[in-house]
Amino acid sequence: SGTLDCEQPSKIVSRERVNTFVADNMDNLATDIARGHGEYLNTLAVLMEVPEDSRADFYVRLQSNFSTIYSSPQVNSTEVVSSIESLM
């Protein structure tokens, strides 16, 4: 297949980890984003490779855009990730 012993680019692997993390932690992440802090929000920042000195601004941006990120009770993890990425 041409992929033997080849690694995926780090951005693709990182994106997969973000998608999996958000899908597995939708409710807890929503709570942390609404509060503007918390371990789930911090983990998201690490997975998204937000520099440590920019994380406070990242948290505030997500908190102030909570209703855009979690736009409805039926929002799915892919939509949440897309909304977060559009705010970065």
N, CA, C and O of each residue as an XYZ file, in Angstrom:
352
protein
N       0.821     -1.206      0.000
C       0.000      0.000      0.000
C       0.852      1.252      0.000
O       0.323      2.356     -0.130
N       2.179      1.104      0.146
C       3.036      2.274      0.126
C       3.166      2.968      1.457
O       3.823      4.006      1.542
N       2.559      2.427      2.511
C       2.621      3.086      3.817
C       3.400      2.281      4.841
O       3.466      2.663      6.010
N       3.991      1.167      4.415
C       4.720      0.305      5.331
C       5.860      1.081      5.990
O       6.681      1.697      5.311
N       5.895      1.041      7.317
C       6.922      1.720      8.113
C       6.910      3.241      7.983
O       7.897      3.891      8.327
N       5.848      3.804      7.510
C       5.744      5.252      7.427
C       4.842      5.754      8.546
O       3.799      5.169      8.838
N       5.266      6.842      9.161
C       4.455      7.418     10.224
C       3.542      8.488      9.651
O       3.849      9.124      8.643
N       2.404      8.669     10.324
C       1.509      9.734      9.913
C       2.129     11.066     10.324
O       2.810     11.137     11.346
N       1.905     12.111      9.551
C       2.379     13.430      9.972
C       1.816     13.778     11.348
O       0.684     13.417     11.670
N       2.603     14.472     12.148
C       2.202     14.750     13.529
C       0.891     15.541     13.615
O       0.124     15.352     14.560
N       0.626     16.414     12.655
C      -0.620     17.190     12.684
C      -1.837     16.279     12.538
O      -2.870     16.520     13.162
N      -1.721     15.240     11.723
C      -2.833     14.306     11.545
C      -3.048     13.505     12.817
O      -4.185     13.321     13.252
N      -1.971     13.032     13.413
C      -2.066     12.285     14.664
C      -2.643     13.177     15.753
O      -3.507     12.749     16.519
N      -2.169     14.410     15.822
C      -2.669     15.356     16.815
C      -4.157     15.605     16.624
O      -4.904     15.649     17.602
N      -4.593     15.767     15.399
C      -6.014     16.004     15.106
C      -6.857     14.807     15.542
O      -7.941     14.976     16.101
N      -6.358     13.603     15.286
C      -7.087     12.404     15.702
C      -7.219     12.350     17.219
O      -8.269     11.974     17.738
N      -6.169     12.719     17.923
C      -6.209     12.718     19.400
C      -7.203     13.747     19.920
O      -7.944     13.482     20.867
N      -7.217     14.920     19.298
C      -8.175     15.960     19.693
C      -9.597     15.464     19.467
O     -10.449     15.587     20.346
N      -9.852     14.905     18.290
C     -11.195     14.405     17.978
C     -11.635     13.332     18.966
O     -12.771     13.352     19.439
N     -10.749     12.402     19.278
C     -11.067     11.330     20.219
C     -11.309     11.885     21.608
O     -12.269     11.501     22.276
N     -10.439     12.791     22.049
C     -10.584     13.383     23.377
C     -11.925     14.118     23.514
O     -12.643     13.932     24.497
N     -12.252     14.943     22.529
C     -13.509     15.706     22.591
C     -14.699     14.748     22.558
O     -15.650     14.922     23.319
N     -14.660     13.753     21.697
C     -15.772     12.793     21.606
C     -15.981     12.059     22.927
O     -17.116     11.812     23.333
N     -14.891     11.713     23.590
C     -14.980     10.958     24.843
C     -15.322     11.821     26.055
O     -15.691     11.295     27.105
N     -15.203     13.144     25.917
C     -15.339     14.028     27.081
C     -16.228     15.245     26.821
O     -15.990     16.316     27.378
N     -17.240     15.085     25.985
C     -18.088     16.222     25.599
C     -18.666     16.978     26.801
O     -18.565     18.203     26.865
N     -19.265     16.264     27.742
C     -19.920     16.924     28.875
C     -18.920     17.590     29.807
O     -19.115     18.735     30.217
N     -17.853     16.879     30.143
C     -16.840     17.449     31.038
C     -16.143     18.649     30.396
O     -15.858     19.640     31.069
N     -15.876     18.558     29.119
C     -15.253     19.670     28.415
C     -16.199     20.869     28.371
O     -15.763     22.007     28.548
N     -17.467     20.628     28.140
C     -18.449     21.719     28.137
C     -18.467     22.431     29.484
O     -18.522     23.659     29.541
N     -18.421     21.666     30.556
C     -18.405     22.258     31.896
C     -17.175     23.125     32.080
O     -17.279     24.251     32.566
N     -16.008     22.614     31.698
C     -14.771     23.385     31.851
C     -14.757     24.629     30.980
O     -14.313     25.686     31.428
N     -15.232     24.528     29.751
C     -15.282     25.708     28.875
C     -16.216     26.750     29.474
O     -15.897     27.939     29.470
N     -17.353     26.324     29.982
C     -18.298     27.265     30.595
C     -17.674     27.967     31.806
O     -17.928     29.149     32.035
N     -16.857     27.238     32.583
C     -16.192     27.819     33.759
C     -14.951     28.617     33.388
O     -14.540     29.510     34.128
N     -14.352     28.298     32.241
C     -13.141     28.987     31.817
C     -11.867     28.382     32.375
O     -10.794     28.972     32.252
N     -11.974     27.210     32.989
C     -10.796     26.520     33.523
C     -11.163     25.083     33.850
O     -12.338     24.719     33.894
N     -10.134     24.274     34.080
C     -10.352     22.887     34.462
C      -9.422     21.938     33.730
O      -8.798     22.295     32.731
N      -9.341     20.716     34.250
C      -8.396     19.745     33.698
C      -8.726     19.338     32.267
O      -7.815     19.097     31.475
N     -10.000     19.256     31.919
C     -10.365     18.874     30.554
C     -10.000     19.978     29.563
O      -9.544     19.701     28.453
N     -10.201     21.208     29.965
C      -9.832     22.344     29.120
C      -8.310     22.408     28.965
O      -7.806     22.675     27.875
N      -7.586     22.165     30.052
C      -6.129     22.156     29.986
C      -5.632     21.033     29.063
O      -4.728     21.244     28.255
N      -6.225     19.850     29.188
C      -5.830     18.738     28.328
C      -6.090     19.071     26.864
O      -5.272     18.755     26.000
N      -7.215     19.702     26.585
C      -7.511     20.112     25.209
C      -6.434     21.067     24.700
O      -5.966     20.925     23.570
N      -6.044     22.027     25.511
C      -5.009     22.985     25.115
C      -3.693     22.270     24.812
O      -3.012     22.603     23.842
N      -3.342     21.300     25.633
C      -2.113     20.532     25.405
C      -2.220     19.755     24.090
O      -1.295     19.781     23.278
N      -3.338     19.070     23.880
C      -3.518     18.293     22.653
C      -3.522     19.179     21.404
O      -3.077     18.762     20.335
N      -4.028     20.402     21.554
C      -4.084     21.324     20.420
C      -2.802     22.131     20.288
O      -2.692     23.009     19.432
N      -1.830     21.820     21.151
C      -0.517     22.456     21.118
C      -0.586     23.970     21.278
O       0.143     24.710     20.617
N      -1.477     24.421     22.169
C      -1.558     25.835     22.499
C      -0.371     26.142     23.415
O      -0.218     25.491     24.449
N       0.466     27.110     23.062
C       1.615     27.428     23.915
C       1.155     27.794     25.329
O       0.114     28.423     25.519
N       1.944     27.392     26.294
C       1.556     27.590     27.691
C       1.259     29.051     28.018
O       0.338     29.340     28.782
N       2.026     29.966     27.447
C       1.814     31.386     27.730
C       0.591     31.964     27.013
O       0.231     33.118     27.244
N      -0.045     31.180     26.154
C      -1.254     31.633     25.449
C      -2.519     30.940     25.949
O      -3.616     31.233     25.476
N      -2.370     30.032     26.895
C      -3.525     29.234     27.326
C      -4.587     30.055     28.033
O      -5.775     29.802     27.830
N      -4.217     31.018     28.848
C      -5.221     31.837     29.540
C      -6.123     32.535     28.522
O      -7.341     32.578     28.693
N      -5.518     33.083     27.459
C      -6.307     33.736     26.404
C      -7.179     32.721     25.670
O      -8.321     33.015     25.318
N      -6.639     31.535     25.441
C      -7.386     30.459     24.792
C      -8.620     30.102     25.619
O      -9.715     29.960     25.075
N      -8.441     29.957     26.929
C      -9.559     29.618     27.826
C     -10.629     30.701     27.799
O     -11.821     30.401     27.728
N     -10.206     31.958     27.856
C     -11.160     33.076     27.838
C     -11.912     33.115     26.511
O     -13.121     33.343     26.482
N     -11.189     32.892     25.415
C     -11.830     32.908     24.087
C     -12.888     31.816     23.986
O     -13.990     32.052     23.490
N     -12.544     30.616     24.463
C     -13.524     29.524     24.398
C     -14.714     29.815     25.313
O     -15.866     29.611     24.929
N     -14.426     30.290     26.520
C     -15.517     30.578     27.456
C     -16.465     31.633     26.881
O     -17.683     31.485     26.973
N     -15.920     32.681     26.297
C     -16.784     33.745     25.770
C     -17.529     33.327     24.505
O     -18.467     34.005     24.087
N     -17.120     32.218     23.895
C     -17.800     31.703     22.702
C     -18.478     30.362     22.960
O     -18.715     29.590     22.031
N     -18.785     30.093     24.213
C     -19.386     28.809     24.590
C     -20.616     28.479     23.747
O     -20.752     27.358     23.258
N     -21.510     29.453     23.578
C     -22.759     29.182     22.847
C     -22.529     28.918     21.363
O     -23.376     28.313     20.706
N     -21.403     29.361     20.832
C     -21.045     29.044     19.450
C     -20.487     27.630     19.365
O     -20.788     26.893     18.427
N     -19.669     27.253     20.352
C     -19.033     25.935     20.361
C     -20.071     24.844     20.629
O     -20.147     23.852     19.904
N     -20.853     25.039     21.661
C     -21.925     24.091     22.008
C     -23.247     24.732     21.584
O     -24.033     25.194     22.412
N     -23.462     24.745     20.278
C     -24.562     25.505     19.684
C     -25.945     24.914     19.914
O     -26.944     25.620     19.774
N     -26.025     23.628     20.265
C     -27.316     23.002     20.542
C     -27.084     21.752     21.372
O     -25.959     21.258     21.448
N     -28.131     21.237     21.994
C     -27.976     19.991     22.756
C     -27.572     18.804     21.871
O     -27.060     17.804     22.372
N     -27.798     18.913     20.573
C     -27.488     17.826     19.648
C     -26.124     17.988     18.974
O     -25.780     17.202     18.092
N     -25.349     18.989     19.372
C     -24.046     19.212     18.740
C     -23.175     17.968     18.909
O     -23.200     17.318     19.954
N     -22.407     17.646     17.870
C     -21.537     16.481     17.974
C     -20.079     16.920     18.125
O     -19.757     18.096     17.962
N     -19.221     15.980     18.432
C     -17.827     16.304     18.729
C     -17.096     16.908     17.530
O     -16.231     17.765     17.707
N     -17.423     16.484     16.337
C     -16.792     17.048     15.141
C     -17.127     18.521     15.004
O     -16.263     19.327     14.658
N     -18.373     18.877     15.272
C     -18.790     20.279     15.218
C     -18.097     21.091     16.315
O     -17.708     22.237     16.090
N     -17.946     20.501     17.487
C     -17.277     21.194     18.595
C     -15.826     21.477     18.219
O     -15.351     22.598     18.402
N     -15.122     20.488     17.702
C     -13.721     20.669     17.307
C     -13.614     21.725     16.205
O     -12.733     22.583     16.259
N     -14.478     21.673     15.231
C     -14.450     22.661     14.148
C     -14.670     24.073     14.665
O     -14.000     25.015     14.243
N     -15.626     24.208     15.592
C     -15.890     25.533     16.171
C     -14.692     26.043     16.947
O     -14.331     27.215     16.843
N     -14.074     25.166     17.723
C     -12.894     25.567     18.498
C     -11.754     25.971     17.558
O     -11.100     26.991     17.774
N     -11.519     25.176     16.524
C     -10.460     25.490     15.579
C     -10.697     26.821     14.878
O      -9.746     27.551     14.597
N     -11.947     27.141     14.595
C     -12.245     28.395     13.920
C     -11.984     29.607     14.833
O     -11.820     30.728     14.350
N     -11.948     29.376     16.140
C     -11.679     30.455     17.088
C     -10.182     30.667     17.348
O      -9.780     31.654     17.964
N      -9.386     29.741     16.876
C      -7.943     29.826     17.145
C      -7.227     30.754     16.191
O      -6.012     30.927     16.294
